[in-house]
Amino acid sequence: MEAPSVSGERARSGALGYAGDVFAAIAGASRHEVRWFPDGVPRRAAAGEDEEFALVARDLQLRGVPLPALVVRSRSRGAMFLVLGQHGGPLAAIRLEHDDRGFRPSRIADTRRFIEEHGGAITHWIVDGAAPSWRRSHATVSFVIDERLHPVLIEEAGAHDSPLHALYRPRDGSTPPLLVETLRELVRELSVAPQGVAATRSLPFAFVRLARLAGASTPYFLVSVEPARRRATILRAISRYQLSPREGQVLGEVLRGASSTEIGESLSISGSTATFHLKGLLRKTGSRNRTELTARVLGWEGDI
């Protein structure tokens, strides 16, 4: 993957560049570009490199498609466009490109799923500038659930929370849909684990930790969710650890919690090849296991 090409004041702040990094990692793009339209899409598409972006965004607006939206153009070397913002106002278009076969249905589905889960927060940042630098509070989101994943104790929102924190905090008496399957897996793991052991999992935008509370007759679990930092991007890891493009793709799969078999299926390689690249990642980052690898890439070396 190449560094994103961005334009406009907000894009230079890094927010949209980071969005491009994340979407490129999820979609498996070979390169990506970002364009920013602070005053909405111009009536006349500017000639040159912005023309295609403007035409796509304007076409979406004319069709009345709710934003965030996704468009795939197989005729353009597998180009995928993501448009985030609001109609007639601040709007960003991210173009992802795949060099050979284009985007497979699984990649499109993963990207669409991520838009459904996080697109609202990204659009909020674009429109309102709530987190222009994509910073996050160092505080984690913490709450307590029972074995049926029902929240029984929830902390109040912090004054410096970013929109990402709200995505991981229970609301209306329910665990966030984004975390349900992950927490269900972690509860199963702890049911057969020794007392005092915590279970962890990495998601594209967060690191989740589950620990069983001691002393209660009914099982209760403490959930800690730390939204990923801005420096936790695949591109930064590639640069820092001199990773190959394939290792960067494998790292992206690892960060979403994929097994070696799942990595192989997603990248159309064998499970043994995926394991080979994973061992290379561990060696280059000086990590002993996946958890330590995630911690190093996400910048939590001090917490290992």
C-alpha positions in Angstrom: 0.0 0.0 0.0 1.1 3.5 -0.7 0.7 6.6 1.4 -2.6 8.3 0.9 -2.9 11.4 -1.3 -5.1 14.0 0.4 -6.3 17.5 -0.4 -7.9 20.2 1.6 -7.3 21.7 5.1 -9.0 18.9 7.0 -7.3 16.2 5.0 -3.9 17.8 5.9 -4.8 17.5 9.5 -4.5 13.7 9.2 -8.1 12.7 10.0 -9.0 11.6 6.5 -5.6 10.2 5.8 -6.1 7.9 8.8 -9.5 6.9 7.6 -8.0 6.0 4.2 -5.3 3.9 6.0 -7.9 1.9 7.9 -10.3 1.3 5.0 -7.3 0.3 2.8 -6.3 -2.3 5.4 -9.8 -3.7 5.7 -10.4 -3.8 1.9 -6.9 -5.1 1.1 -6.2 -2.2 -1.3 -2.9 -1.8 -3.0 -3.2 2.0 -2.9 -5.7 4.6 -1.8 -6.4 8.3 -2.2 -8.5 10.8 -0.2 -10.3 14.0 -1.4 -12.0 16.5 0.8 -14.8 18.8 -0.2 -15.4 21.3 2.7 -18.2 23.1 0.9 -19.9 20.1 -0.7 -19.3 18.6 -4.2 -18.9 21.4 -6.8 -21.5 21.6 -9.5 -18.8 21.3 -12.1 -16.2 18.6 -11.5 -12.8 20.1 -11.6 -10.6 18.8 -14.4 -7.7 16.6 -13.4 -7.2 14.3 -10.4 -10.3 15.5 -8.5 -12.7 14.9 -11.4 -13.5 11.2 -10.7 -14.0 11.8 -7.0 -16.4 14.7 -7.6 -18.4 12.8 -10.2 -18.8 9.8 -7.9 -19.8 11.9 -4.9 -22.2 14.1 -7.0 -23.8 11.0 -8.6 -24.5 9.6 -5.1 -26.1 12.9 -4.1 -28.3 13.0 -7.2 -29.4 9.5 -6.5 -30.3 10.4 -2.9 -28.2 7.6 -1.5 -27.8 8.0 2.3 -24.3 8.7 3.4 -22.0 7.0 4.3 -22.1 5.1 1.1 -20.0 2.6 -0.9 -19.6 2.2 -4.7 -17.6 -0.5 -6.5 -16.4 0.1 -10.1 -15.0 -3.2 -11.4 -14.1 -1.6 -14.8 -11.6 0.7 -13.2 -9.0 -1.8 -12.0 -11.2 -2.8 -9.1 -11.7 0.7 -7.7 -13.8 1.1 -4.7 -15.2 4.5 -3.5 -16.3 5.4 0.0 -18.2 8.7 0.4 -18.6 10.1 3.9 -20.1 13.3 5.1 -23.4 15.0 4.4 -25.4 16.0 1.4 -24.6 19.6 0.3 -22.0 20.0 3.1 -18.6 18.8 4.2 -17.9 15.6 2.4 -14.9 13.2 1.8 -14.4 10.6 -0.9 -11.9 7.8 -0.4 -10.8 5.8 -3.5 -9.3 2.4 -2.9 -7.6 0.5 -5.7 -6.7 -3.1 -6.3 -4.0 -3.9 -8.9 -5.0 -7.3 -10.2 -8.3 -9.1 -9.7 -10.2 -6.3 -8.1 -12.1 -6.6 -4.8 -13.5 -9.9 -3.9 -17.1 -10.1 -2.4 -15.7 -10.8 1.0 -13.6 -7.6 0.9 -16.6 -5.6 -0.2 -18.7 -7.2 2.6 -16.1 -6.5 5.2 -15.8 -2.9 4.1 -19.5 -2.4 4.0 -19.8 -3.9 7.5 -17.2 -1.5 8.8 -19.0 1.4 7.3 -22.2 0.3 8.9 -20.5 0.1 12.3 -18.2 3.1 12.2 -19.5 5.3 9.3 -21.7 7.4 11.6 -18.8 8.3 13.9 -16.5 9.1 10.9 -19.2 11.3 9.3 -19.7 13.0 12.6 -16.0 13.9 12.7 -16.1 15.1 9.2 -19.2 17.3 9.6 -18.7 18.6 13.2 -14.9 18.4 13.6 -15.4 16.6 17.0 -12.0 14.9 16.7 -10.1 16.6 13.9 -6.8 14.9 14.6 -8.4 11.4 15.3 -7.0 11.6 18.8 -8.5 9.5 21.6 -8.5 9.7 25.3 -6.0 7.4 27.0 -8.9 6.1 29.2 -10.5 2.8 28.3 -14.2 2.1 28.1 -15.1 -0.2 31.0 -18.3 -1.9 32.0 -19.4 -5.2 33.7 -21.6 -7.9 32.1 -23.1 -11.1 33.2 -22.6 -14.5 31.4 -25.5 -13.6 29.1 -23.7 -10.4 28.0 -26.2 -8.2 29.8 -24.6 -5.0 31.1 -25.0 -4.8 34.9 -22.6 -1.8 35.6 -21.7 1.0 33.2 -19.4 3.9 33.7 -20.4 7.4 32.8 -19.0 8.9 29.6 -15.9 11.0 30.2 -15.5 14.6 29.3 -12.7 13.9 26.8 -14.3 10.9 25.2 -14.1 10.7 21.4 -16.9 9.4 19.2 -15.1 6.0 19.1 -15.7 5.6 22.9 -19.4 5.9 22.3 -19.3 3.0 19.9 -18.0 0.7 22.6 -20.1 1.8 25.5 -23.4 0.0 26.4 -26.5 1.9 25.6 -30.2 1.3 26.4 -29.3 -1.6 28.5 -27.6 -3.6 25.7 -24.0 -4.5 24.9 -22.8 -2.7 21.8 -23.6 -4.9 18.7 -20.0 -4.4 17.6 -18.7 -6.3 20.6 -21.4 -9.0 21.1 -19.7 -11.9 19.1 -16.2 -11.0 20.5 -17.4 -11.0 24.1 -19.4 -14.2 23.6 -16.1 -15.9 22.4 -14.2 -14.5 25.4 -16.7 -15.6 27.9 -16.5 -19.1 26.5 -12.7 -19.0 26.8 -12.8 -17.9 30.4 -15.3 -20.6 31.3 -12.6 -23.2 30.9 -9.6 -21.0 31.9 -8.0 -21.0 35.4 -9.1 -18.3 37.9 -7.3 -15.0 37.5 -6.7 -15.4 33.7 -7.9 -12.6 31.4 -8.9 -13.1 27.7 -8.1 -10.6 25.0 -9.0 -9.9 21.4 -8.0 -7.2 18.9 -10.6 -5.5 16.6 -9.8 -3.2 13.8 -10.3 -0.1 16.0 -9.9 -1.4 19.5 -8.3 -3.9 21.9 -10.8 -5.8 24.1 -9.9 -7.4 27.5 -12.3 -9.6 29.5 -11.6 -10.6 33.2 -13.9 -12.6 35.5 -14.6 -10.8 38.8 -13.7 -12.8 41.9 -16.0 -13.4 44.9 -19.3 -13.4 43.2 -21.6 -16.5 43.2 -22.9 -15.5 39.8 -20.3 -15.0 37.0 -19.6 -11.4 36.3 -17.0 -10.1 33.9 -15.2 -6.8 33.6 -14.9 -5.6 30.0 -12.2 -3.1 29.1 -12.1 -1.6 25.6 -9.2 0.6 24.4 -9.9 2.3 21.1 -6.9 2.2 18.8 -4.5 5.1 18.7 -3.9 7.1 15.5 -0.4 5.7 15.2 -1.8 2.2 15.1 -2.0 2.0 11.3 -0.9 -0.8 9.0 1.2 1.7 6.9 3.1 2.9 10.0 3.8 -0.7 11.0 5.1 -1.4 7.4 7.4 1.5 7.6 8.6 1.0 11.2 9.3 -2.8 10.9 10.2 -2.9 7.2 7.3 -5.3 6.4 6.6 -6.6 2.9 3.2 -5.8 1.3 2.0 -9.3 2.0 3.1 -9.1 5.6 1.1 -5.8 5.9 -2.0 -7.6 4.6 -1.5 -10.5 7.1 -1.0 -8.0 9.9 -4.3 -6.4 9.0 -6.0 -9.8 9.3 -4.3 -10.4 12.6 -5.5 -7.1 14.0 -9.1 -8.2 13.3 -8.6 -11.5 15.1 -8.4 -13.8 12.1 -6.9 -17.3 12.5 -4.2 -18.6 10.2 -6.9 -20.5 8.2 -9.1 -17.4 8.0 -6.1 -15.3 6.9 -5.4 -17.9 4.1 -9.0 -17.8 2.9 -9.2 -14.0 3.0 -5.9 -13.5 1.1 -6.2 -16.6 -1.1 -3.1 -18.2 0.3 -2.6 -21.5 2.1 -2.8 -21.7 5.9 0.8 -22.7 6.0 1.8 -19.7 4.0 -0.2 -17.5 6.3 1.6 -19.1 9.3 4.9 -18.4 7.5 4.1 -14.7 7.1 2.9 -14.6 10.7 6.2 -16.0 12.0 7.9 -13.3 9.9 5.8 -10.6 11.6 6.7 -12.0 15.0 10.4 -12.0 14.2 10.5 -8.5 12.7 8.6 -7.0 15.5 10.4 -8.9 18.2 7.1 -10.4 19.5 6.6 -13.8 21.2 2.9 -14.2 20.3 -0.1 -12.5 18.6 -1.0 -10.6 21.7 2.5 -9.1 22.0 2.5 -8.4 18.3 -0.8 -6.5 18.6 0.5 -4.5 21.6 3.7 -3.5 19.7 1.8 -2.5 16.5 -0.8 -0.5 18.5 1.9 1.2 20.6 1.2 -0.5 23.9 4.7 -1.8 24.5 4.7 -0.6 28.1 1.6 -2.7 28.8 3.1 -6.1 27.8 
